[in-house]
Amino acid sequence: MNHLFKALSDPTRRRILDLLKDGEMTPGDLYPHFDISKPSLSHHLSLLKQAELVVVRRDGKQLFYRLNTTVLQDLMSWTLDFLSSEDPT
């Protein structure tokens, strides 16, 4: 769970996830949306992959990233459980 929160703590990574809501994208598709270097974008994608927030599919030399909705659903379930177990006082 710590990898997940670390990945979500960065605004660049949250923006990547937001862009991936509409479907698969390659690093080349994502790059124009950011004012960062390609190695930096690769690092952000790697952290998202480590946190299992994205899934990578290879087609030849091209990598395609997409959201891993299962992990996001698990996070939402955990959050709701956490909030419902809080003491209301």
Summary of the structure (lengths in Angstrom):
residues: 89
radius of gyration: 14.8
end to end distance: 27.3
largest distance: 56.9
contacts: 216
relative contact order: 0.17
helix: 60%
strand: 15%
